[in-house]
């Protein structure tokens, strides 16, 4: 409230400033991205193996000059398998993903978390690739493990994860965003960042979902979970469970066949990665 000893022009200038700021930010400054998702037509591209790429560009906060991009790679049941590949290197994340030995890849994505270790970095959490342990299990209080044995995939919460389990592929990360088809984030902390998740849907279907904004600051984890659930009628995707992968500047997606990529251009360390490819022999 304006002080009584301030002239009336103070209020007028404040109102004028608010009008100018509103004009600069646009009416989309306070728009819920979930609401925008249903009102915006996505770009859709057919990928190998019956997979589909859908990209929504939403002027939710920053306006059209720095839109929120919701990137969805939908893999129907039985059309692709996923593998965990070791990276354990630093550099351009796009270049690191491009260089992975994953023939016929539909999509490649950055994987789990990492921690400082002996003056450098090391993977944080369980990673199993093609039956070989790449890094050990981390006894954390939350999160889950994406696992595959044969043709069956699941996201297991840490409380239900068997320490003696034998897996073809496994990747530990956090948090679990969707469990039993519902938002598993109990509250919204309002921390905005680029996000990446893997979701399981239908009979063996899998989806890779990212929320990216140039320079970061995309969405909170709670909003990201809401976006995942909102994709049901829009992308033919009804996620039963979804696990967040490392986010922020670590989040990245590369689609080799479509020559497309998303993520920060900054160099950094990558512990491991996910590779989605058509079924092998």
Number of C-alpha atoms within 10 A of each C-alpha: 4 10 9 7 6 9 10 11 9 12 14 11 11 12 12 12 12 12 12 12 11 13 10 12 15 16 13 17 14 12 13 14 23 19 13 16 19 14 10 12 14 19 11 14 12 13 17 17 16 14 21 18 22 18 18 20 22 27 23 23 20 19 16 14 8 18 18 25 20 24 22 24 26 25 28 21 16 16 18 23 23 24 21 27 25 21 19 16 15 14 13 16 26 21 12 22 27 17 10 16 11 17 11 16 20 25 26 28 31 29 31 26 22 19 13 10 10 7 6 9 16 19 24 20 24 20 30 25 21 16 15 14 17 22 19 13 16 13 9 13 9 12 18 26 24 21 24 22 15 9 12 12 20 18 25 19 20 20 11 9 13 10 8 6 8 15 17 18 23 28 29 30 28 22 20 27 28 25 17 10 16 16 22 18 18 8 10 10 11 11 12 16 21 28 28 29 28 25 25 27 21 13 11 17 21 27 24 22 27 29 30 29 23 16 15 19 18 28 21 18 27 21 23 29 24 19 21 29 23 18 18 13 10 14 16 12 23 20 25 17 23 33 27 26 27 22 23 21 19 26 25 28 25 24 20 15 12 14 7 10 18 19 27 21 16 12 15 14 21 27 25 29 25 26 25 25 22 19 13 8 3
